[in-house]
Amino acid sequence: MSGWFAYACTFGVLALVQGIACLGLNLQWGQTGLFNVGVAAFMSIGAYTSALVTTAAIDGRLGGLGMPIVVGLVAAMAVAALASAAVGALTLRLRTDYLAIATFGVAVVVDLVARNAVSLTGGTLGISFIPRPFASFADRPVPFAFATFVLVALLAFGAYLVLERLATSPWGRVLRAIREDERAAASLGKSGAWYRLQAFTVGGALMGLAGALEAHAIGFLSPDNFTASVTFQVWAMLVVGGSGNNRGALAGAVLVSALWSLTGLATAAWFPPDEQARAAALRIVAIGVLLTLTILWRPRGLLGERTAVSRHLGGAD
C-alpha cells in the first residue's frame, strides 16, 4: 500500500508540474491568443537555470553555484521570463501560424544548445545530482514523495490563484479584448504589442518554474526531458481541459497525465521488453485519440472559458 501511495504522490507531482506549464500556456493562448509551440524550450531554460544555480561545482562545467533550491526556482523564472521577453519582442508582431513557426524554431535552437553546449548543459549526458527538496526524507520514500507533492501542489495552487486574480483584473480584461479584437482595444488606447509581450513573458516564467520543479523532483536533467512531445502534451492538456479557464488547464493536466501513466503501465504489461520501445508510441496515439474525441464532443474542453455573466454567477459557461 505504501508503494502505491508513493507512486500516486509522484504522479501528482509530475501532473501538477505539467499543470503549471499549462497555466502559463493558458495565459498566452487562452487569454491572449498567442500561438506558442515552444513550450518545451522555456521549460528547458528554467530547468537548466535552476540546475546550474543549485548543483555543486564540477570541473569543466559552468555554473555549480550550490545555492538553495528556492534561489534556483526564482532564477529559473527570471531567466525564462527574460528569454520569453526577448523572443516575444522579436516574434509577437507575427500572427497565428507564423508565430507558431517562430516559436518552434526557438524550441529547436534551445534543444540544439542543450545537446551541444557540453560545458554548460552537460550535453546528452545531462546534469546529475540536482538537489531534491526534502532530501532528509530521501531514505523514506512515502514521506519524501508526499512532502514533494505538497510543495508542488502549493506552488500550483498559488499560481492558479494569482492567474485567477489577474484574469478578473483590468489587465486580464484588456488581454481578452486584444484577443477578440485588437483594433477595438487599440481604439481605447491599449497597446496590443505591449500587453501581448507582458502575457508572453509571464507565461514563459511559469513554464520556466515548471521545468525547474521537474528537474528538482527527478534529480536529473537531460535534453530528452524536454522534447517536442512535451509541447504536444501541454497543448493537449489545455485543449482537453478547456482553453481560457485556469481550472480547465489544471484538470486537463491531471487527466492527460493519468492517461500517459496508464498507457505506460499497459505497454509494460502487454508487450515484451524488446517491443516496448516501439510500443511507447501508442501513448502519443492515446493522447491524440483523447484530443480528437474532446474536439468532437466538447469543442471548448471539459471546462470551457467562462463568460462575464457566468463568472459573475460563479459557474462555468
ROMI-703608 format. One line per field, with one value per residue (C-alpha): x negated, y, z; residue number from 1. Coordinates in pm, whole numbers. Example, Ala and Ser with C-alpha at 12.3 -4.5 7.8 and 13.67 -1.06 7.14 Angstrom:
! ROMI-703608
east: (-1230/-1367)
north: (-450/-106)
up: (780/714)
seq: (1/2)
! end
This chain:
! ROMI-703608
east: (0/-280/-434/-113/-78/-432/-358/-37/-228/-495/-225/-66/-400/-461/-97/-94/-431/-275/27/-187/-323/34/139/-135/-15/342/235/63/316/639/635/433/443/65/-12/-326/-454/-786/-662/-936/-1203/-1102/-1064/-1413/-1557/-1407/-1525/-1885/-1899/-1789/-2014/-2321/-2239/-2180/-2422/-2775/-3069/-3215/-3539/-3479/-3122/-2994/-2759/-2762/-2686/-2545/-2262/-1937/-1655/-1434/-1704/-1718/-1340/-1344/-1638/-1457/-1151/-1365/-1576/-1276/-1090/-1385/-1411/-1036/-1056/-1343/-1165/-838/-993/-1117/-819/-495/-438/-365/-25/112/-80/-375/-416/-390/-671/-889/-842/-902/-1230/-1320/-1249/-1481/-1760/-1726/-1734/-2048/-2219/-2124/-2272/-2591/-2692/-2862/-3042/-2708/-2444/-2644/-2534/-2345/-2476/-2285/-2326/-2312/-2282/-2039/-1928/-1586/-1353/-1323/-1640/-1648/-1347/-1513/-1561/-1186/-1002/-650/-721/-960/-704/-423/-625/-733/-372/-253/-521/-435/-62/-104/-302/-45/240/56/2/371/484/257/375/739/691/518/793/1058/841/840/518/688/984/751/584/918/1017/694/757/1106/1046/710/822/1110/874/630/910/939/571/449/121/172/-201/-287/-14/-93/-458/-359/-138/-406/-667/-456/-353/-717/-812/-554/-691/-1040/-915/-756/-1079/-1281/-1038/-1060/-1439/-1442/-1170/-1361/-1714/-1845/-1821/-1898/-1775/-1542/-1336/-1201/-1140/-866/-633/-625/-486/-228/-123/-84/125/338/390/513/748/891/929/1065/874/931/1013/739/930/958/582/514/789/660/307/420/637/377/102/320/374/-1/-79/190/82/-277/-177/28/-255/-489/-238/-121/-437/-763/-1071/-1218/-895/-827/-1037/-822/-502/-569/-444/-97/-100/-108/164/384/349/426/744/848/777/985/1279/1266/1272/1567/1777/1659/1506/1450/1294/1420/1429/1471/1391/1635/1815/1858/2210/2113/1807/2030/2264/1972/2037/1897/2047)
north: (0/242/179/278/588/697/631/836/1127/1107/1105/1409/1593/1538/1611/1940/2038/2000/2184/2488/2490/2454/2756/2955/2840/2925/3282/3305/3128/3103/3460/3643/3429/3378/3053/2932/2590/2634/2538/2278/2541/2767/2470/2360/2707/2711/2358/2417/2752/2608/2305/2522/2750/2476/2194/2168/2291/2041/2084/2166/2287/2637/2712/2490/2768/2538/2776/2673/2531/2835/3054/2818/2839/3218/3225/2982/3205/3517/3372/3210/3542/3728/3470/3497/3875/3861/3608/3797/4129/3968/3750/3890/4107/3778/3612/3260/3012/3247/3289/2912/2858/3117/2967/2618/2747/2878/2532/2372/2619/2561/2183/2208/2424/2178/1888/2059/2315/2047/2290/2446/2173/1851/1770/1446/1314/1590/1710/1469/1512/1802/1882/1747/1910/1737/1539/1444/1220/1053/723/715/704/774/1089/1212/1170/1321/1625/1691/1660/1908/2158/2135/2143/2464/2625/2517/2645/2972/3016/2939/3200/3467/3398/3395/3735/3863/3725/3929/4241/4524/4376/4042/4212/4401/4072/3920/4236/4217/3850/3919/4245/4419/4717/4785/4762/4999/5250/5265/5347/4995/4889/4537/4474/4577/4368/4064/4092/4102/3794/3606/3692/3587/3266/3188/3244/2985/2739/2801/2731/2407/2293/2372/2182/1879/1885/1902/1639/1390/1490/1451/1659/1591/1729/1431/1565/1846/1722/1833/1573/1778/2075/1845/1711/2057/2172/1858/1928/2279/2173/1882/2083/2397/2687/3016/2850/2807/2528/2357/2385/2203/1946/1874/1833/1572/1387/1370/1280/997/868/891/693/429/367/339/71/-103/-117/-250/-524/-619/-601/-797/-595/-589/-436/-178/97/91/32/354/543/418/660/954/782/753/1125/1200/994/1173/1507/1415/1296/1614/1833/1637/1614/1906/2164/2406/2139/1985/2326/2588/2953/3132/3432/3754/3651/3301/3437/3678/3395/3174/2895/2764/2874)
up: (0/86/-257/-433/-216/-304/-671/-651/-493/-762/-1028/-863/-863/-1235/-1326/-1136/-1282/-1624/-1488/-1404/-1759/-1886/-1678/-1848/-2190/-2097/-2019/-2356/-2575/-2378/-2250/-2518/-2832/-2866/-3050/-2871/-2976/-2797/-2450/-2406/-2478/-2189/-1956/-2056/-1993/-1645/-1569/-1674/-1498/-1166/-1206/-1272/-980/-724/-812/-676/-883/-1131/-1324/-1688/-1644/-1588/-1302/-999/-754/-485/-395/-216/-425/-369/-524/-820/-871/-862/-1104/-1334/-1350/-1404/-1684/-1854/-1831/-1985/-2262/-2323/-2334/-2584/-2804/-2772/-2869/-3192/-3282/-3141/-3447/-3621/-3603/-3562/-3780/-3835/-3460/-3419/-3672/-3498/-3150/-3289/-3428/-3083/-2938/-3194/-3112/-2736/-2789/-3004/-2741/-2467/-2665/-2781/-2515/-2306/-2076/-1984/-2002/-1990/-2345/-2399/-2065/-1887/-1530/-1238/-861/-884/-527/-442/-189/149/85/454/379/80/265/342/7/135/344/74/-205/0/110/-251/-367/-106/-210/-580/-506/-305/-586/-845/-630/-574/-948/-1006/-753/-899/-1253/-1145/-984/-1297/-1521/-1342/-1317/-1572/-1709/-1779/-1942/-2174/-2273/-2369/-2554/-2756/-2826/-2956/-3146/-3119/-3326/-3092/-2794/-2967/-3022/-2642/-2608/-2521/-2684/-2811/-2860/-2504/-2341/-2558/-2454/-2087/-2122/-2315/-2051/-1752/-1927/-2005/-1641/-1533/-1788/-1651/-1299/-1420/-1583/-1272/-1048/-1275/-1263/-883/-848/-1062/-962/-1317/-1633/-1997/-2333/-2365/-2074/-2293/-2646/-2885/-2734/-2412/-2602/-2763/-2423/-2268/-2563/-2537/-2166/-2240/-2520/-2320/-2001/-2162/-2312/-2134/-1800/-1537/-1366/-1701/-1753/-1425/-1483/-1832/-1696/-1444/-1697/-1975/-1726/-1595/-1949/-2013/-1697/-1756/-2114/-1993/-1743/-2012/-2264/-1995/-1908/-2258/-2470/-2434/-2333/-2685/-2823/-2553/-2713/-3025/-2829/-2636/-2943/-2854/-2560/-2802/-3009/-2698/-2625/-2989/-2967/-2647/-2812/-3116/-2906/-2700/-3009/-3148/-2832/-2618/-2855/-2566/-2344/-2022/-1853/-2121/-2076/-1850/-1989/-1793/-1690/-1574/-1394/-1206/-1111/-1012/-1263/-1590/-1916)
seq: (1/2/3/4/5/6/7/8/9/10/11/12/13/14/15/16/17/18/19/20/21/22/23/24/25/26/27/28/29/30/31/32/33/34/35/36/37/38/39/40/41/42/43/44/45/46/47/48/49/50/51/52/53/54/55/56/57/58/59/60/61/62/63/64/65/66/67/68/69/70/71/72/73/74/75/76/77/78/79/80/81/82/83/84/85/86/87/88/89/90/91/92/93/94/95/96/97/98/99/100/101/102/103/104/105/106/107/108/109/110/111/112/113/114/115/116/117/118/119/120/121/122/123/124/125/126/127/128/129/130/131/132/133/134/135/136/137/138/139/140/141/142/143/144/145/146/147/148/149/150/151/152/153/154/155/156/157/158/159/160/161/162/163/164/165/166/167/168/169/170/171/172/173/174/175/176/177/178/179/180/181/182/183/184/185/186/187/188/189/190/191/192/193/194/195/196/197/198/199/200/201/202/203/204/205/206/207/208/209/210/211/212/213/214/215/216/217/218/219/220/221/222/223/224/225/226/227/228/229/230/231/232/233/234/235/236/237/238/239/240/241/242/243/244/245/246/247/248/249/250/251/252/253/254/255/256/257/258/259/260/261/262/263/264/265/266/267/268/269/270/271/272/273/274/275/276/277/278/279/280/281/282/283/284/285/286/287/288/289/290/291/292/293/294/295/296/297/298/299/300/301/302/303/304/305/306/307/308/309/310/311/312/313/314/315/316/317)
! end
